[in-house]
Every structure is written in C-alpha cells, then in structure tokens.
Amino acid sequence: MENPLHEIKSVAALVTAAVSPDIQNAAIRKYFTEDAGLRHPLCSVSPGPLSREDVLGVYQWYRVLSPTVDIDITNISYDRKSHTVVLEVTQLFHIRFSPFAPVPSHFIIRLTLRKIDHLFYIAFQEDFYQPDEFLNLLFPPIVPVTRMLLSASGVASTLLAKSAQVLGFWRIGGGEIASSDDLPTLGGDSSAHDSEDSRNKYSGNHNGAPHESSPNGHYKGE
C-alpha cells in the first residue's frame, strides 16, 4: 500500500469478503508480509518464517465456515508514527448450515504495518471482540443471556466496591482532590507546558500520537 489510510478499506474487502478463493489468496500474498502474524479470540499465528501461509489458512477456513461475509467498516484511524491502523467493523457472519439467522457483530481490528521499499504491508493483525459481540457470530440465541450476565457483573462490581470502601480500600476522600472542580484544566487557555505537567501529575504520562480518520466502507463477499 502506498497510502494505508485510503487503501486499507479495499484491502480489508479483498481479504475478508473476496468473491473467490483465488482473489483472497492473491490479496493476502500481496498485502501481508511473509512473516505476518494474527491474533483472534479463537486462534493465533505467531510471526515467523513463512507464517503468512498459516494466516492464509485461517482466512480460508473463515470462508469455508461462512460462504457469505458482509462487512461494514464504520471508521478508520491511522497513526503514522507507529504505522498502526485501527478499523471499527460491523460484520454479518453466517455459519454454514446454521439454523439461526445471522446477527451483526461489532469489533475492532488493529493492524501493525511494516514499510518495505516505500510500500506498507500488514505485519500483524489483532481482532478485538466484546463477549456478546463474539457470541453473535457463533450462537446468537445466547446473546441476550450473556448481556444480562454482563449487566449483573457491572452491578456486582459496584456493590463490591462500596463494600471494600467501607473496609478502607480505595476510599474517596482524604486526598488532595476533594471534588471534580479541584481538577486542573488540561488545555484550553493554559500553556502547553502547564497542561502537560498537570496531566502527568494526575493521570500519568500518556503520549498520544496524532492520527487520521477516513470515511466508512461497506463490502460484501459471497
């Protein structure tokens, strides 16, 4: 890729939703490095000599499981400093012979790129799913129960935190910040130096690299 921000949508379509196995094969060999790696909730390919062949095998099995894949790329962010692309994706994945209707699943893909001879190639891919979104791919009927359990876990976390604070753990009060009004203003009319010092003091030093965004992209393979 010469311009990952503008080309990655088409690359994702060719790799994930290609209309034929030959197109998918050609796309992975063209856009992935030979030692590319992959990390997914259900499988992992460690980077190494010719590991791209294993990445190809994962994608091929993906299409064997689902002859029709419909993806909608809702947002793209590109960090030029770290050569990282983040895709927000909505996918319709229907397992072959499954009696259940497919349900859209939302997840994030992070691609680490490598520059070789003025072109960018995918060196590592990571897929991130929330538990309920991942179950949308495999067994949609169980998703409502999963979401109820996740909500119950959130309530339980609050109750447990309150109980722990009674015992003196992570109790609010007694620190140098009494309320939200006491927090420093980060940015705004203050100097960049003061803003940086305040951020480091109260929240740690987090150096965010600039990134760019791109419009949506929708692709379907069958």
C-alpha positions, 0 to 999 in steps of 0.5 A: 500500500502506498497510502494505508489510510485510503487503501486499507478499506479495499484491502480489508474487502479483498481479504475478508469478503473476496468473491473467490478463493483465488482473489483472497489468496492473491490479496493476502500474498500481496498485502501481508508480509511473509512473516505476518502474524494474527491474533483472534479470540479463537486462534493465533499465528505467531510471526515467523518464517513463512507464517503468512501461509498459516494466516492464509489458512485461517482466512480460508477456513473463515470462508469455508465456515461462512460462504457469505461475509458482509462487512461494514467498516464504520471508521478508520484511524491511522497513526503514522508514527507507529504505522498502526491502523485501527478499523471499527467493523460491523460484520454479518457472519453466517455459519454454514448450515446454521439454523439461526439467522445471522446477527451483526457483530461489532469489533475492532481490528488493529493492524501493525504495518511494516514499510518495505521499499516505500510500500506498507504491508500488514505485519500483524493483525489483532481482532478485538471482540466484546463477549456478546459481540463474539457470541453473535457470530457463533450462537446468537440465541445466547446473546441476550443471556450473556448481556444480562450476565454482563449487566449483573457483573457491572452491578456486582462490581459496584456493590463490591466496591462500596463494600471494600470502601467501607473496609478502607480500600480505595476510599474517596476522600482524604486526598488532595482532590476533594471534588471534580472542580479541584481538577486542573484544566488540561488545555484550553487557555493554559500553556502547553507546558502547564497542561502537560505537567498537570496531566502527568501529575494526575493521570500519568504520562500518556503520549498520544500520537496524532492520527487520521480518520477516513470515511466508512466502507461497506463490502460484501463477499459471497 
